[in-house]
Amino acid sequence: MSEAYIGLGSNLEQPERQVRSAIEALAGIPHTRRVAVSRLYLTPPMGPAGQPDYVNAVAVLETTLAPLALLDALLAIEAAHGRTRNGERWGARTLDLDLLLYGGETITHPRLMVPHPGLALRAFVLLPLCDVAPDLRLPDGRAIAALAAACDHSGIRPLAQ
């Protein structure tokens, strides 16, 4: 059984509803159990200007799926939520699911990089990670809590649960 951390984000078509629905969908992935979910956060967009704010969260899964099989399950959930991949990076989207961490592994594959690139610099990922795993460390030993404390949190606020 491996522990996987999934980043969730949406800024289109009722983002809070999209993220909450995706959280439920994660619980339905075969050979996988959802064990924790962070608070939801309203966050400024990263990328092209003029986008609506995002709703972000992190979920913790225990799974026997291999990393690429889990990635395929995440992509299927995105597609079911109306996500279309057009090659634009950091643009508006109905749902974005990122495999942030998978056990203590470092994975470099054409389809998947773990830890997720940029994770250590993104408050919209680090704050929800701290909610679910305040003592978590990246495979290189850096503490998530220390990385979160060093990030700019301006404009990020938790949503009422």
VENWO-V53058 format. One record per residue. N is the residue number from 1. RES is the residue in one small letter. NEAR is the number of other C-alpha atoms within 8 Angstrom. D_CENTER is the distance of its C-alpha to the mean C-alpha in whole Angstrom. Layout:
n: [N & N]
res: [RES & RES]
near: [NEAR & NEAR]
d_center: [D_CENTER & D_CENTER]
This chain:
n: [1 & 2 & 3 & 4 & 5 & 6 & 7 & 8 & 9 & 10 & 11 & 12 & 13 & 14 & 15 & 16 & 17 & 18 & 19 & 20 & 21 & 22 & 23 & 24 & 25 & 26 & 27 & 28 & 29 & 30 & 31 & 32 & 33 & 34 & 35 & 36 & 37 & 38 & 39 & 40 & 41 & 42 & 43 & 44 & 45 & 46 & 47 & 48 & 49 & 50 & 51 & 52 & 53 & 54 & 55 & 56 & 57 & 58 & 59 & 60 & 61 & 62 & 63 & 64 & 65 & 66 & 67 & 68 & 69 & 70 & 71 & 72 & 73 & 74 & 75 & 76 & 77 & 78 & 79 & 80 & 81 & 82 & 83 & 84 & 85 & 86 & 87 & 88 & 89 & 90 & 91 & 92 & 93 & 94 & 95 & 96 & 97 & 98 & 99 & 100 & 101 & 102 & 103 & 104 & 105 & 106 & 107 & 108 & 109 & 110 & 111 & 112 & 113 & 114 & 115 & 116 & 117 & 118 & 119 & 120 & 121 & 122 & 123 & 124 & 125 & 126 & 127 & 128 & 129 & 130 & 131 & 132 & 133 & 134 & 135 & 136 & 137 & 138 & 139 & 140 & 141 & 142 & 143 & 144 & 145 & 146 & 147 & 148 & 149 & 150 & 151 & 152 & 153 & 154 & 155 & 156 & 157 & 158 & 159 & 160 & 161]
res: [m & s & e & a & y & i & g & l & g & s & n & l & e & q & p & e & r & q & v & r & s & a & i & e & a & l & a & g & i & p & h & t & r & r & v & a & v & s & r & l & y & l & t & p & p & m & g & p & a & g & q & p & d & y & v & n & a & v & a & v & l & e & t & t & l & a & p & l & a & l & l & d & a & l & l & a & i & e & a & a & h & g & r & t & r & n & g & e & r & w & g & a & r & t & l & d & l & d & l & l & l & y & g & g & e & t & i & t & h & p & r & l & m & v & p & h & p & g & l & a & l & r & a & f & v & l & l & p & l & c & d & v & a & p & d & l & r & l & p & d & g & r & a & i & a & a & l & a & a & a & c & d & h & s & g & i & r & p & l & a & q]
near: [5 & 8 & 10 & 13 & 12 & 13 & 14 & 14 & 13 & 16 & 15 & 10 & 6 & 7 & 14 & 9 & 7 & 13 & 15 & 8 & 8 & 11 & 10 & 8 & 9 & 10 & 9 & 8 & 9 & 4 & 7 & 12 & 10 & 11 & 8 & 8 & 11 & 11 & 11 & 13 & 14 & 12 & 12 & 9 & 10 & 5 & 7 & 8 & 5 & 4 & 9 & 9 & 9 & 13 & 14 & 16 & 16 & 15 & 15 & 13 & 13 & 12 & 11 & 8 & 8 & 6 & 7 & 8 & 8 & 9 & 10 & 8 & 9 & 11 & 9 & 8 & 11 & 13 & 9 & 7 & 10 & 8 & 11 & 6 & 5 & 4 & 4 & 6 & 5 & 7 & 8 & 9 & 10 & 14 & 16 & 11 & 11 & 9 & 13 & 12 & 13 & 14 & 7 & 7 & 9 & 9 & 8 & 7 & 6 & 5 & 5 & 9 & 11 & 13 & 14 & 10 & 7 & 6 & 10 & 9 & 8 & 9 & 10 & 11 & 12 & 15 & 9 & 15 & 12 & 13 & 9 & 12 & 7 & 9 & 8 & 9 & 9 & 11 & 9 & 5 & 6 & 9 & 10 & 15 & 11 & 8 & 12 & 12 & 6 & 6 & 9 & 5 & 6 & 4 & 6 & 10 & 7 & 8 & 8 & 4 & 4]
d_center: [20 & 17 & 14 & 10 & 7 & 4 & 1 & 4 & 7 & 10 & 14 & 16 & 18 & 18 & 14 & 14 & 16 & 13 & 10 & 13 & 14 & 11 & 11 & 14 & 14 & 12 & 15 & 17 & 16 & 19 & 19 & 16 & 16 & 14 & 15 & 13 & 11 & 10 & 12 & 11 & 12 & 14 & 13 & 15 & 14 & 14 & 16 & 19 & 21 & 22 & 19 & 18 & 16 & 12 & 11 & 7 & 6 & 5 & 7 & 10 & 12 & 15 & 16 & 19 & 18 & 18 & 15 & 16 & 17 & 13 & 12 & 15 & 14 & 10 & 12 & 15 & 13 & 12 & 16 & 17 & 15 & 17 & 15 & 17 & 17 & 20 & 19 & 18 & 15 & 14 & 16 & 15 & 14 & 14 & 10 & 7 & 5 & 5 & 6 & 6 & 9 & 12 & 15 & 17 & 17 & 17 & 17 & 18 & 19 & 19 & 16 & 14 & 13 & 12 & 11 & 9 & 12 & 12 & 9 & 13 & 14 & 11 & 12 & 9 & 7 & 10 & 11 & 9 & 9 & 13 & 13 & 12 & 14 & 16 & 18 & 15 & 16 & 15 & 17 & 19 & 20 & 19 & 18 & 14 & 16 & 19 & 16 & 15 & 19 & 19 & 17 & 18 & 17 & 19 & 18 & 15 & 16 & 15 & 16 & 19 & 18]
